[in-house]
Amino acid sequence: MRNDIENIIPKLATYRNEILLGVCAFILAYIIMSLIKKARSNYPPGPMGLPIVGYLPFISENLHLDFIELGKKYGDVFSVKLGSQNIVVLHGTEVIREAFNKLEFLGRPPFSSLELLNPYTRRPVIYFRVLKLKLMGINNTLWALILRYGHIAPELDDSNTAPDGELTLILIDEVNHFVKVLKSHDGQPTDVKKPLSPSMSNNISTLVFGKRYDFDNPHRRFLDETLDETNEFFSQISLDFLFPWIKYIPFVFKNLNIDRSFTAVKKLDNFFRQEIDAHAKTLDHGHVRDFIDRYLLEIEAQKEKDPKTTFHYDMLLSSVLDIFGAGSETVRTSILWFIYCMAALPDIQKKVHQEIMEVLGSDRNPEFQDLKSMPYTHAVMLEIMRWKTIIPLNLLHYTLGDSTAGGYDIPKGTVVIANFWNAHHDPRYWKEPEEFKPERFLSKDGKSVVKSNNFMPFSTGRRACPGESMAYIEMFLYFTSILQKFEVAFPPGKKVDFAAKLSVTLRLEPFLVRFIPRN
């Protein structure tokens, strides 16, 4: 065989010019066909890119910023080819709202790694089955269906407010545990993410399982470590998404870390199955303890009405996976940004603390209804969410049928991305968008909050985050409790650096901060 290879190499060298000519002809044909295709259709314009890899060689880790530069050239709706995937990017708030309120944009891309991680909830056909049930109370998504019958649902409504009840009591109890941990550091530099992560997932554990775990509990550590592992997988653009044909090359597909991520999800799967089974054995129709109980009861009720209902054990399991996967990362990242910004902007922190003292004093626990009496604090939270947009690029959408956006044709099977960073930093919508100005969310007299239609931190439309209200409650309770009890400051000599890494969320680099107890 070696001799055969040695004989072939000189022959290839002989045909070098012919090979180069063939490659050039292929590239030229690719360019011509791409131009003809664009000229004949009303498909959004965009950069040409290269054969096979598309525009990949020209993008950076800051994909949301790369898209802004392309948007300046091609407009609010443009296309870009990343690997083998044709992607349509939406920039302007008007076109984002237009698209995401259409049923055709409700899908998620059916690429292999997502189906491995959660095959039931990721397949687009499910969304049509869910829509046909006509049971959605918040919006037409699977998440809405979950919350419609979840423990959380009675506490939430569409006005981004919630009555103070069991939910607030659960959250404030966890906040107080978190504050005690911060006090134990006695004002020393602290990596706040370490106690914040288990505190965030404890909120979900209490709502879903009916119990919290101590920070050093093995179950608590298992949940946090395994969730971090799966979130790290989602922080990267998967090769099987960019090049779908790669799944047909087993030895390559096996080495994409998908097996590792799938193993992590299987661990979570087994853990959640044990919890669900334990709930099923002790289910009491007269005493609903948590999300799982309520869901199990709804499964029984729906089966009586329709034996073919989509409510069943596997859907409950997938729902719990989704809630834990999405429910802690966004809020945790937001609170980390709140803390960092207050340390970096001490004058703003003083104003927030002053308002907290006027409304709460130094001892009373905050309640969500206090938000209405604290417009400046509320405006600061909103401005941080705009200024450092926590989710710069939304989770990928996938068109389930032919549609339009911004006057362009968007065919079935198109991957769609909304650039919320651009929506929150576009000078058409925001005056001096790079400046931190909480006043932009305040009325002229400063006594009430005024939200802009261009502000969409939790996405928008039929796939807007159904946990938005709960997220607001969590963020407000943690933010006010921290600043009520502590002055937040960087260690001496710390240089303020807002550098961040684009993941599922916009993550800060690890940092230390001091929580100095207030008198």
N, C-alpha and C positions, 0 to 999 in steps of 0.2 A: 504493500500500500504506500509505503514511504517513497518507493521508486516512482510509483504512479504520480504522486504529488509533485516530485522533483521534475518529472517530465512535463507536467501541465504548466508549471510556473513560467518556463521560458516561452511557451506558446502564448500564454496570457500577455506576456511582455510584448510579443510580436504584434498582438492585436490591441495594444494600448490606445492608439489613436481611435480605433473603431469603438472601443469601450467608452472612452471619453465622449465621443460623438453621440453614442447611444444615450449616455447619462444626460448630456445637454439637450438632446431631442426630447427626452422624457420630461425634463424640467420645463422646456419651452411649451410642450403640449399641455402640461399641468397649468401653466400660467394662462395659456390661450383658452382652455376649457373653463377655467375659473372666471375669466373675464366675460366669456360668452354667457355663462350661467347667470352672472350678476346682471348683465345687460338685458337679459330676457325676462327677468323676474323683478318683483317689487320687494326683494329681500333686503334687509338693512345693509348699508355699506359698511366697509371695514378694511383693515390692512390685508395685504396679499398673503404674507407669510411664506413659508417654504414647504416643498413637498414633504410628506410624511409627518414632520414635526410641527408644521403650521407656524404659529407666532411664538411658540415656546421659547426659542433662543433670545427673544427680545423682551421678556418679562422678568421682573425682579421678585423678591420676597414680598414687597409691598404692592400686591396686585391691585388693590383698590386705588392706589395712586397712579399706577400704570394706566388703569382704565380712565382716570380723569384726563390724562394727556390725550388718549385716543378720542375721548368724548369731545375735546376741544376741536378736533379735526373733523369728526364724523357726525357729531350731534348727540341728541339724547337717546337715540336708539341706534346701536351699531352692532356689527357682528365681528367675531374674532375666532379664528380656528386654533385651538390648543390641541396638539397632537392630531387625532382623527376626529375630534369633537367640534362640531359647529356650535358656537355659543352666541346667544344674543344678550347684550348687556343693556340694561335700562338705567338711565341717569336722572332725568327730570322727575320731580315728584308727581307731576300730572300724569306722565306716562306710566310710572310705577303703579299709581292708584288705578289707572285705567286697566292695566293688564291684570293685576292681582285681584281684581273684583270679578274676573271672568272665570267660569268653570273650567275652561280649557287649560288654564295655567295652574291647576291644582296638583298636578302629578309630581312625583319625585323620580329622578333618573333611575331606570332599572339596571344599574350596573352591578356586577357580581359581588363586590365587597359589601355593598349595602344589603344585598339580599342574604348574604351569609350572616351578617350581624343581626338582622331582624327581618326574616323573609316575609312574615305575615303582613306587617304594617307598611312595607316599602313598595309592594307591587301596586302599580297604578290602578288595576282593576278594582281594588278594594275601595278606592275613593268613590267610584261610581256606585258600588253596592251600598256604601254608607249614605251617600246622597239620597238614594232611593228610599231610605228608611224615613227621611224627613223628620228626624228626631232632634236636630241640632238647635240648641238654645242660644249659642253664642256666635258661631260661624260654621260654614260648611266644610269641616275638616274632621279627620279622625280624632284629633285632640279635642275638638268641641264635643264629640260624641262621648269621649272619656269623661270630660268634666261635667257633662250634662247629668251623668249618673254617679259622679264621684263625690267623695266626702267634702271636697273643696267647694263644689258648686253652690250649696246653699249660702255661702258667704260672699259670693261674687255677683256683680251685675255688669252691664255694659257701660256704666258711667265712670269706670275706673275708681269707684269708691266701694267700701265694704262696711257693713255694720260691725261694731265692736262686739265680738262674741267669742265662740270657742276658738276660732282661728287665731285671733289676736292674743288670747290667753296662752295658747300653745307657743306662739312665736315669742312673746315677751318673756316667757319662762326660759326659753333657749337663749334669748339675748342676755338675760341676767346671768346665766351660766358662763356665757362668753365674756361678759364684763368682769366676772370674778377671776377668770383666767388672766385677763389683761392686768388686773390689779396685782396678781401674784408676781408679775415681772418687775414691779416696783420702779417703773419709769426707765428701765434699761432698754437698750435697742432690741427690738423684737421683729422676727419674721412673722408678721401677722397672718400670713396665709396658712401657717401650720395650725393655729387654733380655729381659724375661720372656716376652713374646708370641712372639718367634722361638724361644726356648728350648722353650716348650711345643709348638709345632708341629713342632720338630725331633724331639721324641720320637716323634711320630706318623709323620713322614717316615721315620725310621729303621726303624720297625716295618713300615710299609706299603711303602716304596720300597727299603729296605735301605741308605739313605744319609742323612746329615745335610747341611745347607747352612750355610756360614758366615753370620754375621748380615748381612754386607754383600753377600751373593750376590744377583744380580738375581732368581733363582728364589725365594729366600727372601722377598725384599721383595714379589714378586708374590703369593705365597701368602698372606702376612699381610694385605696390603692388600685383596685380593679376598675373603678370608674375613671380614674386618671389615665389608666392604660387605654381604655376604649376612647376617651376624649382625645388622647394624643394621636390615635389613628385617624380620627375625623379632622384633626388639625392639618392634615396633609392632603394634597390633591392626589388621589390614588392613580397609579399607572394604569390600572384596568379601566378607569374612567377615561383617561386620555387616549388609551389605545385598547378599545374593547376586544379586539381580536387576540390580545395577549392571553386571554383565558384559555385559548385553544393550544397554548404551548405550556404543558403541565409543569415542566421543571422551572420555567420562568415564573409562572403564576404562583407556584408554591413558595417562592422566595420574596414575595411582596409584603411580608409581615401580616398578610391577611390571616394566615393560620394562627399566628400569635394573638391577633385581635379576636379572632373567633373563639380561641380558647378562653380568653378573658370573659367574653360574653357568655360562654357556656358555664363558666363558674358563677356568674351572676344569675344565669338562668336556673341553675340548681339551687342556689340560695333562695331565690324568690319562690321557686316551686315549693320548697319546704315551708316557707311562710304562708303561702296560699293554702297548702294542704292542712296546716295547723289551724288556719282560720275556718276552713270548710268543716273540720271535725268539731269545732266548738261554736259554730254559727248559731246565733240566737236571734230569731226574727223580731223579738221584742226589744233587743238591745244592740243597735248598730254601733260598732266600735270605731270604724275607720273606713278608708277608701275600699279596701279589699272586701270587707263585709257588705258594703253597699253594692259593690259590683257583683258579688256572688248572688245577692238577693235579686238583682236586676236580671242576671242570667236565668234564674228560675222563672221570673215573671215573663221574660221574653220567650222562653221555650214553650211556655203554656200557650202563648198567643201564636207563635210561629216556630215549628220545629226546625226550620231552616235558618233561623236567625243567626246573624254574625256575632251575637253575644255568646261566647263560650270560653272555656278555660284558657285556650291558647291566646285568645284576644286579650284577656285579662293579663296574662303573663307579658305579652308584648307591650301592653299599656304601662305596666309597672316599669319595664325596661326603659321605655321612652321617658316616663316621668323622672326617673332617677338620672337618666342620661342628660336630659335638657334642663331639668329643674334647678340644678345647683350651680352649674358653670356660669350662666349669665349673671345671676344675682351676685355670686361670689366675686366675679370680675368687676362688676359695677361697684361693689362696696370697697374693693381694693383701690379702685380709681378715686372714689370719694375720699378715702383716707389719704392717699398720696397727694391729691390736689389740695386738701386742707393743710397738710404739712408744707406744701410748696407755696400756698397763698394764705399766710397767717392773718392778713387784714380781713379777708373774706371769712376766715374761721372765727374771728372775734365777733363779727356781725351775726353770724349764725348762732354762736354761743349766747350772745346777748338776747336774741329772740327766744332761744330755748329757756333761758332764765325767766324771761317775762311771762311765758306761757306755762312752763312746767315747774319752775323752781329747780332746786338741786336734788330733790328726793323723789318726786312723783314719777312713776313709770309713764312713758308716752303711750298714747292710744292713737289709733289711726285717725279718729275724728279730730285730733289736734292739728292735723295737716292743714285744715282750713284756716286755722288761727295763726299759721306760721308761713305766710306767703314768701318771705325772703329765703327761708330754709328750703322750701319747695322749689323756688326758682333756681337756687344753687344746684340742687339735685338735677333738675332738668337741663341746666346749662352744661353740667359735667357730662351728662348722657349725650348731649349734642356735640360738645367740643371734642370729646374723646369717644366718639361713637363706638359703643361696646361691640356691636356686630356690624362691621363695615360692609361686608358682603353677606347677603342673606343665604340661607341654605338653598341649595340648587332647586329650582323649579323645572318642570318638564311638561311640555304641552301635550295634552291628551287628545287634541284635535286641532285642525287648522284654525287659525285666529289672526288677529291683527293687534298692533300696538304702535301708537304714534304715527299711524298712516301706512305702516309697513306690514307686509304679509309675514306671518310667523307660522311656518308649517308644523304639522303634527310631528312629534318626536324631537322637538328642539329643546335644548337645555337653555334655561333663562336665569340670568343673575341680575339682581338689583343692587346698585351701588349706593348704599345708604350713607356712606361717608360723603359722597358727592352731594347727596340731598341735604346733608347737614352742614356743608361747607361751601355751597354754591352762592356766590355774591348776588345772584339774581333774587335769592330768597332771604339772605341774611346780610345785614350791614356789618362790615368788618368781621367776617366769619372766623378768622383765626384768633380773634381776641376773646378773652373770657369775660363775658358780660351777663351776669344773672338778670340784670334789669330788662333784657330783651323779652323775658317771660313775665314781666310785671306790668300791671296797669299803670297809668300815669301817676296816680296817687300812691302807688306802691302797696296798696292794701289787698290786692287780689292777683291771682296768677292768670295769665292769658297765654294759652297754648297756640302755637302756629300750626296750620294745616300741613306745613312742610316738615314738621317734627314727627318722626316715625321710628322711635327706638326699638319698638317691638314688631316691626314690619307693619303691614297693612293689608286690608282686603280679607278675602275668605280664608287665608292661611295666616292671619295675624296670630301672634302668640296668645293662646287662650289663658295662659297663666299670668297675663299682664297685671291684673289686679293684685294677685298674691305677691308678685314681684315688687310692686309699689309698696305694699304693706311691709314686706321684709326690709327693703332698702330704707324706708323711713324710720322704722323702729331701730334698726342697727345704727343708722347714721346719727339720729338724735341721741340715742343712749350713749354712744361713744363720746360725742362732743359734750354731753351733759356731765359726764364723769371725768373726762380727760382733756388735757391740752395735747394735741397731736403735733409732734415736732420731729424733724430729722436729727440724727446724731450730729454733734459739732463737726464741721468740716465737710459735711455731705453736700455734694453738688447736685442741684436739681437737674434731672434728666428725664424727659418724658418719652424716651425711647421705648418702643413697644414692638411686640412680635405678632404678626397677623396669624391667628389660628382660627378656630371656630369663632372665638372672641378675640378682641384686641388685648392681648395680655401684656402687662407690665413686666419688665425684667425684675428678678427678685430684688427686694429692697428691705432695709431695716428702718424702723420708725420707733420713736419713744412715745409711750402713753403715760403722760405725767398726771398723776391724780390731782384733781382740783380740790381746793379746800371747801 
